[in-house]
Amino acid sequence: MADRIGFIGLGIMGRPMARNLLKAGYALAVWNRSRPGIEELAREGATPASSPQDVARQSDVVITMVTDSADVEEVALGPKGIIEGGRHGLVHIDMSTISPAVTRRVASRLAEKGIEMLDAPVSGGETGAQAGTLSVMVGGKEETFQRCRPIFEALGRTIVHCGPNGAGQTVKLCNQIVVSLNNLAMCEALVFATKAGVDTRRMLEAVGAGAASSWALLNLAPKILDRDFRPGFKVAHQQKDLRLALEAAEQQAVPLPGTSLVHQLFAAVEAEGLGTEGTQALVKALEKLAGTEVR
Ligand SMILES: NC(=O)c1ccc[n+]([C@@H]2O[C@H](COP(=O)([O-])OP(=O)(O)OC[C@H]3O[C@@H](n4cnc5c(N)ncnc54)[C@H](OP(=O)(O)O)[C@@H]3O)[C@@H](O)[C@H]2O)c1
């Protein structure tokens, strides 16, 4: 019999992911801190739950898609959390991007109650969540990973078991280092092209087909040209991820000079009150430095 799934955190990513699980035929219990997300999914066939504890009581596998380390700790280990409703054999899959160290701590607390944990952060953005084409980077025991593989296949296309608990989050931080530096490179090229007076759309057409192509160039640059700064991925979340990467790197005495630079530039964007805009708003910091606006 298919696992009964619980889903906690129905934001930009969680909502389409939960929807894909319903489409794949899973029985789904849902909970979100704010009500509207729950009601929307309930209209589509999910069962509303009253707390993370209630979700765990009704489920074989509970997925969380919340924001940061403290949020996962709260829904997993806090009052009315997963730990209070879960029984021996329950699996908690955390798909949020959080600290590898906190992941290991949550996993070991849950293990005391016989609850298995997988860290399974994703890449691919809102569009990947909607299309069910996410990349999923998994940490945890091999047998738990294999058991949950059909669930991952309903959500993503590339599913990689990276190692023990925390390894999925570490790989996701590698992903964020590359994503943020690609974003910076793309924004710099747009500002440079604008000031040099070349047609930015033609520049993207030529550069996007060659060795310099990237997800940022193909997906975020056109939004900048349309002055569309609505979030697929919010600046505040990118800053959280870069902070997590810098903290983890510091613990291992690894300098990340490029990551530090882009973190500072995003701080300038946040200082302008733009933390809820999409990460393409990075261009606004560079526009200010160059005294221009990308066209
Ligand atoms: N957006 C992307 O492109 C993307 C891509 C890959 C990974 N991610 C990662 O995926 C996670 C979710 O991102 P998102 O873009 O979906 O964010 P979002 O739209 O801000 O949604 C966050 C969700 O978490 C809930 N939440 C936050 N803190 C909570 C807490 N303490 N207790 C209970 N619920 C809590 C929020 O509830 P409320 O509705 O009540 O606020 C909301 O449902 C983040 O870790 C992010 O870094 C995002």
The ligand as a Gaussian input file, in Angstrom:
#p B3LYP/6-31G(d) Opt

LIG

0 1
 N       11.554000      29.373000      -3.832000
 C       12.558000      28.709000      -4.393000
 O       12.905000      28.925000      -5.584000
 C       13.300000      27.647000      -3.619000
 C       14.088000      26.739000      -4.346000
 C       14.761000      25.745000      -3.662000
 C       14.674000      25.677000      -2.273000
 N       13.941000      26.590000      -1.586000
 C       13.880000      26.462000      -0.108000
 O       12.616000      25.903000       0.208000
 C       12.162000      26.399000       1.464000
 C       10.790000      27.064000       1.285000
 O       10.940000      28.131000       0.361000
 P        9.669000      28.906000      -0.279000
 O       10.224000      29.713000      -1.388000
 O        8.540000      27.969000      -0.496000
 O        9.336000      29.879000       0.955000
 P        7.961000      30.608000       1.359000
 O        7.104000      30.838000       0.183000
 O        8.357000      31.763000       2.223000
 O        7.250000      29.487000       2.265000
 C        7.741000      29.114000       3.524000
 C        6.707000      28.266000       4.208000
 O        7.212000      27.872000       5.483000
 C        6.258000      28.176000       6.491000
 N        6.984000      28.437000       7.744000
 C        8.096000      29.218000       7.894000
 N        8.479000      29.207000       9.174000
 C        7.624000      28.409000       9.840000
 C        7.510000      27.995000      11.191000
 N        8.376000      28.402000      12.129000
 N        6.492000      27.178000      11.519000
 C        5.608000      26.766000      10.594000
 N        5.657000      27.106000       9.290000
 C        6.666000      27.924000       8.924000
 C        5.524000      29.389000       5.957000
 O        4.290000      29.531000       6.609000
 P        3.404000      30.898000       6.456000
 O        2.606000      30.721000       5.193000
 O        2.560000      30.922000       7.663000
 O        4.391000      32.038000       6.405000
 C        5.388000      29.013000       4.481000
 O        4.333000      28.097000       4.291000
 C       13.257000      27.342000       1.967000
 O       14.126000      26.659000       2.824000
 C       13.977000      27.750000       0.684000
 O       15.309000      28.150000       0.925000
 C       13.225000      27.551000      -2.225000

